[in-house]
């Protein structure tokens, strides 16, 4: 028999390091957390490589005619599929445009299959899938090996039929992955769940490969070699993920896309930190957005709210005054522009000038309606009329116009996402942000 004590301790050490690191960066280094959980960044590449390592060990076990070869053949095919889906089959890497079919029907407008039925927002189907996955992690990763350890008849039968079990010491990975998969905090924790699951499967592949070698050679493997193999597997996966992210960032079209994702992450996580009352981290992220674009009045308004929450009233007033100045400058150049009037409406309302704010809201509505009359087939005109109706509190009209924008330009990801957000807002009200599941 192989001595699994050292292996168990090493796996537990890795688990504690991962969870501790994630907890630390989400609390003190929010930008690092964005890099760790956003698409095309370190966390997603880590998932890709750990699934690829699982594929490697599964293929070796199949070729070596392991007694669980049919199970590992199925796992290899599943890992190949997941690896491809994780990177949209190389679409962004090779700068491949989205074909019209995927553009119209894929909720993320990417070359992958899973986003035909699930997208960036919570739906009943997506919730069902998440619950099923969470239950599957617990049943397969915890209950099955536990029952096998206690010599349960049904577990032994399944094992004899070819269902390989993960080593029991991986139970913390499966347990926490199942909890995070349910998105209890809506803080991109499902991405952490995927990192834990992919690593657990890679370690399971390593475990069964070691067992297979030991059985064939009729000799035990040193506990130190077991531990070193686990640490080496983790380091290889994370090293490749980090290197791929760094190299990708040097490619112009990938860098632009990654920068856009990071900027979007700054805004979304600033909102989420604010929702949980962590105004210091929210302020930090809004400041970064402000530094990237000092003429962004939306960031100025949000930053003003943060300073108000941390009792820096004077700083908050200065930022609102700056936002008013920027908006009025734009208004002087183009007084009929819908976006300018909507921005002024929000800024003046926040500054405490409701009558002036209402004037610009009505002006935005009039300009937007006139634009749709002049250009009835313009998706952009419908979109801005929807935004104006939304600001005025007319959700029904806003939804109708946003749906029209999507119909007129079905290949627009921004219009589709805006429509989904409005749908969620109508359904959940102020809680709609909690139903955004990605990014």
Buried (B, 14 or more C-beta within 10 A) or exposed (E): EBEBEBBBBBBBEBBEEBBEBBEEBBEEBBBBBBBBBBBBBBBBBBBBBBBBBBBBBBBBBBEEEBBBBBBBBEBBEBBBBBBBBBBBBEBBBEEEEBEEEBBEEBBBBBBBEBBEEBBBBBBEEBBEBBEEBBEEBBEBBBBBBBBBEEEBEEBEEBBEEBBBBBBBBBBBBBBBBBBBBBBEEBBBBBBBBBBBBBBBBBBBBBBBBBBBBBEEEEEEBEBEBBBEBBBEBBEBBBEBBBEBBEEBBEBEEBEEBBEEBBBEBBBBBBBBBBBEEBBEBBBBBBBBBBEEEEEBBBBBBBBBBBBBBEEBEEBBBBBBBBBBEBBBEBBEEEEEBBBBBBBBBBBBBBBEBEEBBBBBBBBBBBBBBBBBEEEEEBBBBBBBBBBBBBBBEBBEBBBBBBBBBBEBBBBBBEBBBBBBBBBBBEEEEEEBBBBBBBB
